[in-house]
């Protein structure tokens, strides 16, 4: 019986949190080939709060 090697697949988890309350206000899980800029635009869409700093 031949052994089958499994290939690892990486993903990225992005979190946006409120710096005062430490509440998580946006989450994005993406594949490894998604750029940070692409993920950032999706995070902005999730939050209705004013963002002061990145």
Secondary structure as UniProt FT lines:
FT   STRAND          11..17
FT   TURN            19..21
FT   STRAND          24..31
FT   TURN            32..33
FT   HELIX           36..46
//
